Amino acid sequence: MKRTGLRIAALATTLALAAGAAQAADKLRWKVPNAFPSHLPALGDNVQQVADFLKEASGGEIQFKIFEPGNLVPPLELSDAVRDKTIDAGYTWLGYDAGKIPSAPLFAARPFGMEPWEYTAWWYEGGGQKLADEVYGKRNIKPILCGITGPETAGWFRKEIKTMEDLKGLKIRFAGLGGEVMQKAGASVTLLPGGEIFQALEKGAIDATEFAMPAVDQKLGFDKVAKYNYFPGWHQTYTAFHLIVNKDVWNGLQPSTKAMLEMACTAGVMRNLSKGEAIQASVIRGFAKNGVKAQKVPEPMLRELQKITHTVMTEQAAKDADFKKVYDAQEAFARDYQVWKELAYMPRDFDSDKNGK
């Protein structure tokens, strides 16, 4: 009886180990389109790093083949392809879905919104991910936060901008909710893919553009044709990127595989933010030798743009229930976070060289 019991115990252990091995046996070979060129630092290179993390951590069981924009699916059609299971997954900026999902830009970037670490706090701990699952679940998509960067520049301009009057009739490339704000301010707004912006600026088809952070914009050559680079990036105080997975595909994965994907993307968020913050200063310091002026948007203009932003957000919330739900959730979290933020962090105008030495 004792030996029989031992055999049964051994068999149970073997079956448990086999079940555990089966549970961890997902072997993924996904084609993953990237919405951004991979040579652009902190914008297009992050998903490859995530893919490298996954391959190494899984012992080669999970592998992504990253495709450049347009080589497999056009960037603006990426979420449709994931929804329809043309592809299993893609790496994108959810703001591109604004025409189909009005609330999508709130998950991607918004004017006068949260700072990047504030956004990640909202996403992971404040119900943001649950809301994104709810909104994108209707389109058979599972979104996973997989990257984030800090503010973009407020734009590259061929001429100096001093007042709101200077925006009227200005031909500018602008994306997302910030584009709505600029339109209301009187600018003529168009949305161009990143690869077409330089040529449009050079030929005078547009007078100004926003796109990304200085290290990215310089790679695209904006500093060669537009000599006024404005800050702060009021229109995108955070820029979040997501790995979007077909929901049926996601539901069919083993829990261990899901955990691996989420952990790799969480690492991608931290590394992406860190890189984006680390590489901007040296680029800005080099502006002078290229004849570029880094300037602040005058505060009266920022105040006016903030007023227009409030109008745009109120209008959008009135038109779409999901937009209102997500917007209200972000605003409530930001108000609560402000209690901590105002007490815990040093004043932005505190100069350590003068006061601490």
N, C-alpha and C positions, 0 to 999 in steps of 0.2 A: 504493500500500500504506500509505503514511504517513497519507494522508487517510482511508482506510478505518479505520485504527487509531484515528484521532482521533474519527471518527464513532462507532465502537464504544464508545470511552471515554466520549464525551458521552452516548450512550444509556444506558450502565451507570450514569452519575452521575444521569441523570434518573430511571431506574427506582429507584435507591437512595433518592433524595429522595422519590419517590412512595410507596415502601414505608414510609419514615419518617413521612410525613404520614399514611398509612393507620394506622400503628401508634399514632399519637397522636390518632386521630379519634373516640374514644369521646365521644359526646354524651349526657350523663346528665341526666335530669329525674326525680329520685327524690322520692317522697313519704316524708318521714321523721318518724314520730311521736316526740315528746319525752315521756319518762316524767315530766317535771317542768314545772310552769307556767313559762313563759318570763320572767315578771316577777320571779322569785326570783333574787337576785344570787348568782353563782358556783355556782348549782345548776341553774337552768333556762335561763340566758341563754347558756351556753357553746356549745351546739350551733349557735345562730344565728351566733355569731362564726365558728365553723368553716365554716359554710355561706358566709358572706361572704368568708372567705379563699379558698375554693375557686372561687367565682364570679369573683373578681377575678384570681386567679392563672391560671385557665384561659381567661381572655378570654370568660367566659360559657358555655363548653362544658359545665361541670359545675355544675348547679344543684340545690339541695335546697329543697323546700317543706316548712317545719317545721310540724307540726301539734301543737296543744296536747293535753295528756293527755285521752284518751277521745274526742277528736274523730274519730279514724280507727280506733284500736285501743286497748282498755283497757291501761293501763300494765303490769298483771300478766300480760297475755297477749301482750306484745310479741315475746318470743323465739319463741313458737309461730307467730305471724304471719310472722316472718322465715323460720323453718324451712319453713313450708308455701308460701312465696313469695306469700303474700297481699300482702306489701309487700317491696320490695327490701332495705330497711335501716331501722334504728331506733336511737335514742339512749336508753340505759337504764342502770340499776344492776343488775348481774348477780345481786345478792343476792335479787332477786325470784324467781329461778329455783330457790331452795333446795329446794322441794317436788319438783322434777323432776330437778334436778342437785345432789346433796348437796354437791359441792365448789364450786359456784358462789359462795357467800359468800366464800370465800378470795380470789377474784379481785376482790371488791367491797369488803369491809371485814371485819375480824375483831377480836375483843377482845384487848387486850394484844399487838397485832401491830406491824408495822413502821411507821416514820414515812413520810410521803409520798414524800420523795426516795429513801428506802431501798427503798420498793416499786417506784418507777420503775427503780431500778438493777437490782432483781430481774427486773422485767418485760422490760426491753430487753437486759440483759447477763447475767442469771443464769438464763435458761431459762424465765422466767415465760410469755412469749408462746407459746413452743413447747408448754408444758403446756396453756395455754388453747385453742390450736388443736387439740390432741389431744382435750381434753374436749368442746369445743363442735363439733368436726368430726363427732362422732358424731350430732349433731343437725342436721347440714347447715348450720352457722353458722360464719362467720368473724368473730371478735371483734377489734376494733382499740381499743387504749387511746386514749381521746379526751378525757379530763378527769380531774382529781384535786383533791381539797381535803384540808386538814389535819383534825385531830380535830374531831368534833362536840362539843357540850356533853354532859355526863353526864345531862342531863335537866332538865326544868322540873317543880317539885314545889309543890303547894299548901301543904304542911307541911314543916317542917325535918326533915332526915334526919341522924341521928347515929350509929346503930348498925345492924347487920344485922337486928336485931329489927324495926326500922322498915319494912323491906321486906316483911315477912310480911303477906299479905292485901292489899297495896297494889295497887290497880287502875291499871295502867300500860300505855301504848302503847309497844311496843318492837319493833324489827325485827332480823332476822338472827340470828347466833349469840349476840349479846348478849342477845337475848330468851330464848334457851335458858338462859343463865346466870341471868338474873333469875327465870325460872320455877323453877329449882333452888333459888334463894335464898328462895323462898316467895312471890314476887309473883304476882299474877294478870295475865298478859300477854295483850294483844290487839294485832292489827295493823290500823291504820286508815290510809286514804289521807290525804295531807297536808291536803286540803281539808276533812276531817271532824274534825280534831283539836281545833280551837278550840271548836267547838260541844260536843264531848264533854267538854272541860275545864270550859267555862262551866256546863254543866248538871250536872256532878258525876258523869257516867257513868264518867269516869276521874279518878284522883287526880294523875296525873303523866304526862309524855310525854318521849320523846326524838324528835328529828327531824333537825335539821341544826345549822349554826353560828348564833351569835347574830344576825347580820345577816339571815339567812333566817327564823329563828324569830320575830324581831320583826315582820317583814312579815306573818306569819300571826297576830300578836296574842297570842302566848302570854304575853308579859310583862304583859298586862292582867288575866289570871286566875290565873297561877301566879307567886308572888313569890320563889321560891327557885330560882336557876339554878346547877346544880352543874358543877364541872370537876375533873379533866380528863376528856375523853371516852374513858374506858378501853375502851368497847365498840366504838369505831370510830376507831382511831388514824390511819387513812387512809380516804378514801372515793373509790373509783375509778369512773369512768364509761366506758362503751364504746359505740362505734358498732358495731352488729352487722349483718352483711351476709349475705344468703343465699349459701351457699357456691357454688352453681351459677352465680349471678350474678357472684360474685367471680372464679371461675375463667374466666369468659368475658370479663373485662376485659383491655384491653391493659396491658402492664407499666407504661407511662407513666401510665396512669390510676390503677393501684394505688399507684404511687409518690406521685402527687399526693394521693390520699386519706390515705395514711399520713403524709405530711409535714404536711398540714393538721391532722390529729389530734394529731401530736406538738407542733405549735405550740399547739393547743388545750389540751394537758396543761400546758404551761408557763404560758400566759396564765391558765388556770383556777386553778392553784395560786397564782400571784402575786396575782390579784384576791382570792381567798379569804383570803389572809394579810393583805392590805392594809386590808380594810374592817371588821374585827372590833373593833378597839380603841375606835373612836369610839362604837360601839353600846354596848359594855360601860361606857364612861365615863358614858353617859347613863342607866344603870340606876337610879342613886340617886334622880334626880328622879321616876322612875316607881315608886319604892318597891320596887325589885327588889334582892335581895341576891345577888351573885355569890360563891359559896362553894366551897371545896375539899371533895371527898369525903374524910372522915377516913382517914388512912393505914391504920389497922387494917381498915377496910372494904375498901379497895383490895386489901389482902393477901388477905382472905377471898374477894373476887370473883376474884382471880387464881387461887386454888386451885380454885374451882368451874369457872373457865374451862378449866383443865388437864383436869379430869374430863370436861367436855363435849367437848373436842377429842379426847381419848383414845377416848371412846365413839363419836364420829362416825367416827374413823379406823378403828375396829374393824368398823364396819358397811359402809363403802364404800371400795373399793380406790383409786378416783380421789382421794377426799378424803385418804386416807393419803399418796398419792404427792405431791400438791400441798402438803399440810401439812408433810411431811418436807422437801420442797425449800425451802420458805420458812424453816423452822427452821434448816436447814443454812446457807442464805445469811445469815440474821440472825446466826448465831454467827460466821461468817467476817467479816461486816461490822463486828461489834463490835470486832474488833482495830483497825480503822481509826478507828472512831467514838470510842473511848475515848482514843486518842492525839491525834487531829487537832483535835477540837473543844473549845472552852472549857467548863469545868464550868458546869452550869446555874445553880448558886448563886453564881457569880462576879459580883460587883457592880462594874462599871467605875467608877462614881462614887466608890466608896470606895477602890478599889485602884489605879485608873489615873490619878487626879488628885491 
